[in-house]
Amino acid sequence: MPQQEIKNFSITELENFLKEKNIASFRAKQIFKWVYLKQTDSFEDMTDLSKDFRKEAQTLFVNKRLEIKKISHSQKDGSKKFLFCLEDNNHIESVLIPEKDHFTLCISTQAGCRQNCKFCMTAKGGLKRNLSTSEIVSQIRDIQKYILDQNEDESKRLSNIVFMGMGEPLDNYDNVLRAIKIITDQDFGLKISRRRVTVSTSGLIPQIERLGKDAAIALAVSLNAVSDELRSELMPVNKRYPLKELLLALKNYPLPKREKITFEYILIKNINDSLEDAKKLALLLKGVKAKINLIPFNPHPGSDFKRPEKNTIEKFGKFLLDRGYTVIVRWSKGDDIGAACGQLSAEENSGEK
């Protein structure tokens, strides 16, 4: 039987796997502590396991790191973009963002993406494959270790995770859900608070409904248009799950008290940035517990879209603020290091540097 990557297991799955091998299930919790809390790579170093079991574990499991191909440092805001090379030579990206008192990490869930959103760099290459649970979790685990090894600001810790990198998280539902369980395990996993984990989606309604039942985490929806006609043009997913159906599903999404769904709205010059668009957006979100992230489009090679002028962005945001919405303008982090998600990966795969 081939060795299995230990980080593909949830703790319950590992307990069941060990039981089938006639191994005490409590070993699963011991292993998880070593892998996630102590950042240990070698089973030989897991000293509270018996010598015999350590040898057996090495025949059953592997515990690998991702290969860091490149780290790009932003001189403008301090963000760092990690380009990882996977074992099959696909590439994914994660972005470490320094905040006032913590770090936020934006992680990928697929190599490529099948949603074909017209403004997205990742979509241009199509979907290569889903990431495994291990490949999702390893982005966090490995960058946690990087922060420790680099003696980053000790007053900050990696506390916020956003599933907003390459791919559509809910299109890789089972692996993402398993990763969330490991990430938010406060006893044996990565100890990230559920309140600080956000999954972003283009609007896959069946999976949104499942997520509301399976995981009490924050939800962000990439909206980007206020009519079905324009949204279907920008985001083909809208042809399957149009706005009326999507908004109904979001109204029914179970939210803790005082929590809101984040709506991401990429502002594209002369496409969706008029005051008329702002008026329609305010009406569209009426009755939804909503906060709005306005994201000025981040130009990238091969796209004809442009970023609106600053005063256009400010007027759009003020209109929504005046109607009682929570509005934040999210300027792209690290736009001096290939900030368009998928850009470094596309360059690597095409041979461009």
C-alpha positions, 0 to 999 in steps of 0.5 A: 500500500502506498504511503499516504500524505498525513495532512489529507486526513481530518483527525476523525479520518485518521483515527478511523484509519489507525483503527483499521490497522489495529493501532490505538486511535489516540495516536491520531491526536498525538500525530496532529499535535506534532504536525500542526502545533509543533511543525514537525516533519519527521515521524522519527522526531515525534518522541511521545510515540513508541519507537515501533509505532514511529517506524510503522508511521514512516511506512504508512505516511509521508509529511511533506512541505510544499516547494517554494519556487519564489517569494516576491516582496512588495516594497509598497505595503509589505505583502509577500507573494509565495509561488509554490511548485506542486509535485506535478509541476503545477503552480499555485500562489498564496499572499501573506498580508501584514495588517496592523496587529496580525497577518492575513493569508490568502490561499489557493484551492485549485490549480487554475479555475473553471469559472472563466470570469472575464476579469480574472488572470487565473481563469485564462489557463482554465482548470488544471486540477483541484488541490488536495486537502494537504496542499491547501493546509500546507500553504498555511502550515508552511507559511506559519513556519516561514514567519517563525524562521524569518523572525517576522514581527513577533507581536503579529501572528497569522490569525486570518485566513481567506480562501480568495486565491487561485480557484473557486473554493466551493468547486473543490468542496470536500477538500476545502471543508476538510481543510477548514476542519483542520485549520479551525481545530483548536486542540490539535489543528492550526488553531485559527478561529472560525470567525477569522476564516472566510471562504469566497465564492463566485456564487455556487448556490448548492455548495453555499447551502451546504457550507451554511450547514457544514461550517460556521465560517464567514462567507464572501461573494464575488458579485461585480454586477447588478444585472443578470445580463452584465454579470453573465457576461463577466461571470458565466456562473451567473447563467446557472445561478442568476442573481435572484436565486443567489440573493435568496440563498444568501438571505437564508445563509445562517449567520452568527449575530452581528456577522454579515456576508461580504460582497466583493465588487470589482470596480471596472472603468465604464463597465460597472462603476456608475452612480446608477450601478451604485443605486442598483447595488443598494437596492439589490442588497436590501434585506441581506446582512451585507458589507461591501468590499469595493475592489478597484480593478487591478490591471494585468497583461492580456486584459482590456479592462481599466481601473476607474479614477479615484474620484469615481471610486469615492463617489460610488462608495459614498453613495452606498455609505449614505444608504447605511451600508458598511463599505470598504475600498480594498486596494490590491495588496502587492500590486508591484509584485504581480498582484493579479491572482494567478499572474506569477503562476501564468508566467512560470507556466508560459516561461515568461519572467 
